[in-house]
Amino acid sequence: MSTSRKKKIVAMLLAGGQGSRLAPLTTHIAKPAVPFGSRYRIIDFSISNCVNSDIDTVGVLTQYQPLELNDYLGTGNAWGLNLSFGGLHVLPPYQAAKGGDWFKGTANAIYQNLKFIKRYDPDYVLILSGDHIYKMNYDLMLDQHIANNADCTIAVIDVPLEEASRFGIMNTDNTGRILEFEEKPPQPKSTLASMGVYIFSTAALEKYLTEDEADPNSENDFGKNVIPAMLRDGKRMFAYLYKGYWRDVGTLSSYWAANMDTLGDLPELWLNDPGWKIYYKHSFNHPQYLGEDAEVTRSICGDGSEIDGKVDRSVIFNNLRICSGASIHDSIMMSDCVVKSGAKVDYAIVDKGAVIDEGAQIGGSRDDGAELTVIGRGVHIGKNVKIEAGQIITEDVE
């Protein structure tokens, strides 16, 4: 990694969103800090992409429920980003002499941190979201940005036409130059959906953020304000087509689905790929124990869990206790949970520290059309209690 006193590119990672659609998983923590894939956090993917793309300066903009996320990021050592010049920096909102405020939108969040960017005098700025699951080489995107002499390059993914109205859609010419941006169009003209990954030439970014901040009618949002303004001015804006795995885990169902995708044969989401390592902060490093009655199939399990029951097509985190006679199917079980004898968990997300008592039944079979069930952090489900499919339980049920 570069040790120059000037950086070619700086990454700014937006990690302050509340993630209300992921509640109750986000009741106590920011969405990027939500655990994923048995040992990771959602934010690990964007940070690891930076490291693997040789980007060694990353500003993480936090706001909502930042304590656990800040503790997790620390000095950036887990990602090799504890550098004397550059590295990983947590950037919360702050009060300045001329005022200050909570981040009012994605563009305002970056505007408030222009001094951080200028410290490294980069030629380019990469803007990322901290709530997507994907493995992407940003260096290839930067190469295209430079080759096009672009003011802004936006990463896009080709989506089915029937889903295009859920996204911001880029309409381009045959060179990939963006002609029009439509936010969730009812009748989309294209299927190129924005991934919320942008590369800006620094001068263009500063100019348009400053103008946007001066507009009292702006919502201070990249998609709604900054990008349309640049298009109106005829700036050179191009789409970068990404063809790998990408999922916005903004809802409980998409979060569940992305975790289940780690169990399949998708090479783009292989978590143990030595060529594109997903770095994470080790918080647990104990062996798993499988008892004589244990049956574990099509699942991944974190460190330190004791399993005597049956686990099938599930993602199991750290330090769980699954007793003999218990069964887990099609589910996500967070760290420190206990599932006692005879309990059954089917098509559910069970948050950290929950206890499922003897004989309790959680959820229903996805094969029979059941809806996803969610058990909140630290919740106790009593003996022989039945929680119907589709419920979200945030308090003890005895």
N, C-alpha and C positions, 0 to 999 in steps of 0.2 A: 504494500500500500504506500501511497505517496507520502513523503515527509516534507514536501515543498511548503513554503509559507503562503501559497495560493492554491486553492482547490479548483479543479476543473469543474466539479459538480458537487452540489450539496443537496441532500434529501431532506424534505420536511414531511413528517408523518403525522397526519391528523388523527389523534387518538382521544378526543375529548367528548365524543358523542355519548348520549345517555343510553341509547339502545333500548328504548322502551318496548319494542316489539319482541325483545328477547327476555322480558321479565317473566318469571322472577329471577332468572339467572343473573340479571344486571341490577338487582335491588341493592346490592352491597358493593359491587365492583363495576368499573367501566367495561364496556363491551370488548375492547381489545384485550382485556385481561382475563376474559372467560377462558377456562381450560378447554383444550382440544386434543383429540387423538391420543389419549392416555397419559401424555407427559408434557405436552406443549401448551402454550397460550396462543390465542388467535394472532396476536401481534408478532409472534415469532416468525411468521411467514414473510411479512413485509421486511422486517429487519434482516432476516437471513438472505432474502433476495438482494438487499443492498450489499451485504458482505460478499456474497457470491458474485456480485457484479462489480466488485472492487470499488464500491462507494464507501468511504471510511468516515464521512461526516454526516450524522443523522440527528436532526432535531425532532423530538417527539413532543407534540403539542397536546397537553392534557387539560382536563377541566372537570368533568363529572366524576365523582367518587374516585379520586386519583390515588388514594393512599396505597392500596394493594398493588396497583400498577407501578407506582413510583418505587415501592420496595422491590418489586420484581425486576425492574430495569436496572436499578442500582447505578453502578458506574459504567455499565456496558461491558463488563469483563466477560460475561458468558458468550458474547458475540465477537470477542476480540476487539472491542471498540473503546477500550480505556486508554485513549491516546492523549499525549500532551498537547497536540494541535489537531483538532478535529475530534473524532470519536462520537459517542452518543451523549446527547444532552436532553434532559427533561425540561420543557419550556411551558410552565403554567402561566395563566393570565397574571398581570402585575399592575400595580399602580405607579404611574409616572408623574413627573412634575406638571405636565400639561394634561393630566387626566389619564384614565385607564378604565378598563371595563372587562366584563366577561367577553369571551369571543362571541361576536354577534353572528358569525357565519364563517364558512370555510375561507373566503377571501380575506375577511377581517382578521382571522386568526394568523394568516401568513403576514398580512400587513403589520400587525403588532410585533412581528418578529423579524422585520427587515434588517434591524441592526445586527441580529445574529447572523443572518445571511451575509451581510456586507463584511463581517469580520473575516470571512474566508475568501472574499473577492472572487466568487465563482463565475464562470462563463455561463453556466446553466444551473437551473434549479429543478429538481424532481419533486413533484407533489404526490403524496400517497395517502391512502386510507389505511387505517389500522384494523379493519374488520373484514378483510377478504382472505380466502384460502386459495393460494396459487403459488406456483414456482416459475418466476419470470426473470429472464436476463435483461435487466434494464440497459446494459451496455449496448446491446443490439438496437434497442430503441433509440438510444443516444446517437449511434452511428447514422441511423436514418435521418434523425433530426438535423444533424450537421450536414449530411449530404444534400438535404432539401433546402438548406439555408433557411430553416423555419424559425418563426417567432414562437410557435407553440406546436407541440406534437401530442396527440391524445391517443392513448391505447384503446383499442376497440376489440370486441369479440363478436363473431358472427352468431346471432341467435335465431331460433326459429321465428318465422314471420308472425305466428300467433302469439308469441311472447314479446315482440318488439315494442308494443305499446306500454310495457312496464319500465322501459329504460329511456335514457337520453340517447337519441339516435343521430348519427352523423351521416349526412348526405354528401357524397364526394364525387369528384370527376375521375376519369380513368387513370390519373396520376396519383390518386390518393389525397389530393388537396380537398380540404373541407369547404364546401360551398354553403352549407346550412346545418344548423343544429336545432333539433326539435326535442323538447322535454316531454317524454311520455305521449307521443302523438297518437290520437285515436285511429288514424289511418297512416301508418308509417310508410315512407317512400323507400326505406332502406332497412337492412337488418344488422347494421353495424352499430352495436351498443357500446356506449362509453363505459370503461372500467373504472373511472375515477382516478386514472393514473395519467399525470401530465408532465411533460418536460417543457419548460419555458427558457428562452434566452433571457438572461437576468435583466437586461435593460428593459425589455418589453414587459416583463413581470412587474418590475418596480413602477413603471409608468402607469400601467392599467390598474394596479392596486391603489396607487395614490389617487388616481381619478375616481375610482370606485368609492374610496373612502370619503371623498369630498361631495359625493352625490347623496343628499339626504333621503332620496327616494329608493336608494338601492337596498336590496336584501343582503348585500355583501357576500354573494355566493358565486363560486366559479361558474357553475352550470347555468345559473339564471341571469348573471350580470356580466362577469368578466369575459367569458368566451363569446357571448353575443356581441359585446362591445368591440372586441377585436375583429370579429367577422364583419361587422358594419364598416370598420375602417379598412377592410381589405388586407389585413395582415396575412402573412404566409402561415397557414395552419394546415397540418396534415394528420391523417389517421395512420396509426401503426397497428397492423392487424396481428393480434396475438392468437395462436392456434392451440395453446395448451389448455390444461384444466384451470377453471376459475369459477369460484362461487362466492357470492355475497351472502354471508351467513347472518342476515339481518332479521330473520324470523326463527322461531323455534323449530319449524318443520325443515327449513333449509339448513339450520345448524345440525339437526339430527341427520339429515341426508348426507351432509359433507363428512360427518364422522363415519357414517356407514361406508362412504366411498373409500375410506382408508383401508377397508377390509377386502376390497376387490382387487382386480387385476389391472388397475389403471397405472401405467408406468409414470404418467405425469403427476401422480399423487403418491408415489412410493416414498414413504417417510424415511426409509433407510438408504436412500440413494447416495452412495459415496461421492458421486460427481456433483451433487447439489444438496449439501447437507442442510438440514433444518436445525439451527442452533437453538438451544433453550437453556434456561437456568436450572441446574440440578438442585432440587430441593429434597430429593429422596434417593437413596442408593442402596436399597436392601433387596435381597433375593425374594422371589415369589415362592410360595409353598402350595403345592397341589397335593391334597390328601388322597387316600385310597378310593374314596367315592367320587372324586372330582372328575368332571367331564367338561373339557373346554374345546369348543369347535368354532371355526370361522371367526375368531375373536382376537383382539389385542389386549394385553393386560399390562398395567404399569408396575412399578416396583413395590415390593413389600406386602403384597396382598396374600391373604390366606384363603384358599379356595377349596372347599370340600363339597360344594354343590355342583350344579350344572350351569354352564355358561355357553350360550350359542349366539352367534352373530351379534356380538356386543362389544362395546368399547369400555374397558374397565380401567379406572385410574389407580392412584397409589393408595396403599395401606387400607384395603378393604378387607372385610371379613364376610365371607359367603359360606354359611353353615351347611352341613350335610342335609340333604333333602330340599334345599332351596333351589330355585331355578330362575335364571335370568335369560331373557330372549329378546332380540331386536331392541336392545336398550343401551343407554349411556349411564354409567354409574360413576359419579365423581369420587374424589378422594375421601377417605375416612368414613365411608358408609358401612353399615352392618345390615346384612340380610339374614335373618334367623331361620331356623329349621322349618321347612314346610311352606315358607313364603314363596310367592310367585310374582315376578316382575316381567311384564310383557309390553313391548312397544312404549317405552317410557324414558324420560330423562329424570334422573334422581340426583339432586344437587348435593354438594359437599356436606358430610357429617350426618346425613339422614339415617334413621334407623327404621327398618321394616321388620316388625315383630313376627313372632311365630304364627304361621298359618295365614298371614295377611295376603291379599291379592291386589296387585296394582295393574290397572290397565286391561287391555284386551288384545286379541290377535289382529295384527295388521292385515293378515291374509283374509280375515273376515270383514274387513272394512272399518275396523276400529280407528278412532282418532288418537293422536298422540297425547299421552298423559305426562304431567310434570309434577314432581315432588320437590318443594323448595328446600333451601339450605337449612340443615339442622332439624328438619321436621321429623317427628316420631309418629309412625303409623302403628297403632296398637294391635294386639293379638286378634287374629281372625277378622280384622277389618277389611272390607272390600271397597276399593276405590275404583269407581266406574271409569271406563275409557273416556278420554277427552277432558278430564278435570285437571285443574291447576290448583294444587294444594300448598298453601303457604303457612298453615298453622297445624299444630299437633291434632291428630284424630285418634281418639281412644276407643 
